[in-house]
Amino acid sequence: MASTATPEAERLADELVKRLGERPISPRKLAVELAGQDAPPALIGAFDAALSRTAAAGETDSLDEALWRQAPTDEELAHARHATYPALQDAMREALSDTLTREQAAQRLGVTPQAISKRITSGGLVALRRGRVNRLPAWQFHEDRELPGLKQLIATYPGGALSLTRWATSPSPDLDGATPAQILARRGGVARVLETAEALTPSAW
């Protein structure tokens, strides 16, 4: 007997069809598409909602309602996720407004565009995807070089390129109101920024 698709599964299927069409696709190709930095927020949200329902179905522990109050319903969780989409899209637009192309970054650093691609792949730089084009957030550069400690920061920070860009360019109370990018550009600032980023990781809780 065929199983009945949940609303989350139907929504995910619709988003996948929009992006990939009805053509057959291998599991590996599907994984690449879902994990791509240019995956639209609607697809990410649909996939997250489907996974959340699956996780909830297998969850045996229950929260203490006297402490946490009643758990949110699936509909309430879906509404909360949907409400975050405009904010995510706004954040991406803002981040993309101050970026360099691969060629611009190469010219600034005095290297080839291929070298920039290698640094992105190796974790030396982060890039935001716009379609099939990499855009490099400008905060990563100071004068004609990468910021000191940038690769260590990328490895330490517990988030992706967009989240890191917002964090690195936002004033931090832990850094006396300066942004992490500003502190990295200062003498002796690397250790301070890495310590602040490390405090955000699960291991620090």
N, C-alpha and C positions, 0 to 999 in steps of 0.2 A: 504494500500500500504506500502510495507516495506521501511524503510528509508535507505538512502545511508550512509554507514559508512565513517567518515572522515579519513584521513591518520593517525591522532593522535589516533583515536579509533582502527584502524587496528593494529597500532604499539603496543598499550597497550594490545590488545587481544593476539597478538603474544607473548609478554613478559609473560603474565599470563599463557599461555599454556606451555611455556618453564618451568615455575616454578611449576605450579600446575597440568599440564596435562589437559585432557579433562573431568575429573571426575566432577560430580555435587559438588557444594560447597555452604555452607550457607553464608548469608551476614556477619554474625559474624566472621566465619572462614576467609572469604576474607579480612575483616578489619584487623584481626590479622596478616595475611600474608603481607598485604601492609604496616602495621605499624611496622613490625619486624625490629630490628636493623641490621639483616643480609640480608635485602632486597638488591639485587644487584643494582648498580647505573643505569643500563639500565632500570630496572623496575621502579625505582623512577623517572627517567627522563621521561619515557613514561606516567606515571600517572600524573606528573606535566604538561606535554604538553597537555594532554586531559583536565585537569581541567582549564588550561589557556585558551584554546579555548572556553570552556563553559562559563567562566567568561567574555571573550571578547564579546561573542555573546549576553550576557545580559547587557553589559555596555552601558549606554545611554549618559554618559558624554564624551566629547571629549577634548583632550588636546589642548591648545592654540599653534598652530603650529608656530606662530611668536616667542613664547618663547621657546618651546621645540623642534621645527622642526617637520618633519613628523614622525608619529609613525612607529615603525618597523613592517614589515609584519610578518605573521605567519611563513613564511619560514625563515626569518631572526632570529626570536626568536627560532625556532627549531634548527637552525644551532648554535646559541649561546649556547643553552643547550647542544647540542651534543659535542661542543668543551670543555665543562667543565668536561665531563666524565673522560678523562685520568687524569686530575688534582685531581679529587675526588678519583680515584683508587690509585694514587700515595700517596695521603694524608693518605688513609687507610693503605697502606703497611707500610708507615713510622711510623704511630702510633702503628701498631701491632708489630713493631720491638723491642719495649721496653715495653713489657707487662708481666704480671704474670698470671699463671693459677689460678683457684680458690684454688687449693690445696697449691700452692706456697704462695698466699696471706694469706691463713689461717695460714700457718706455720710462716710466718713473723710476724703476729699479735698475734700469740699464741691463736687462736680460731679454731673452727671447720669449715670445708668447708660449712656446712649448715648456719653457722653464717654469712659467707661472702655473701651467696645468699640472706639472709634476709637483709643485709645492702644494697645490690644492689636494691632490691625491694623497700626498704623504702627511697631510695634516699641518703643514706649515702656514697655510692661509685658509680662510673660509670663503665660500662663495654662495650667493643666492642664485637660484635658477629662475630664469624667466624664459619659458618655453624650453628651447635647447641651448640657450646662451647663459654662460656664467657671468654674473656681475659681482665684483669684489667690493665689499663695504670699505669706504675710504678710511674709516677709523683705524684700520690695521697698519696704515702707513704714517710714518713721521719723517718729514723732509723727503729724502730719496732712499729710504730703507724701510724694512718692516719694523714694527715696534719691538723693542727688546722683550724677550720672554713670551712672544706671541705663540710660538709652537707649544710651549708648556701650558699656557693658558687654555689653548684650544683643547689640549688633552685633558686638562683638569676640569674645565667647566661642564656641569652636568646638563647639557642642552645642545640643541642644534644651532645652525648658523644664524637663524633669525632671532632666537632667544638670546644668544651670545651677543649679537649686534645691539639689541635693545639694552641689555645689561651693561655692555662696555661703553655705551654712549649716554647712559643715564647717571645723574648725580647720585652718589652713594653716601649715606650717613656714616658708613664704616670707613670712608675715605675723606672725611671732613668736607663732604659736599662736592668733591671733585668726581669726575667720571673715572672709571678704571682705565680708559684709554689715555686720559690726561696723566694719570699717575705712572703708567708704564713709560711714558715719554720722559719722566723725570729720573734723575740719578738715584739709584737705590730703590726705585719704585716697584721692580718686578716681584720681589719677595712679598711685599705688602699686598699687591693685587692677587698673587697666587694664594696667599693665606685667606683673603676674602672670598675668593672663588671656592677654595677647598671647604669653607664653612657652609657652602650651599649643597655639598654632596651628601648623599645618604650616610656615608661612613662617618660624617661629622655629627650626626644626630644622636 
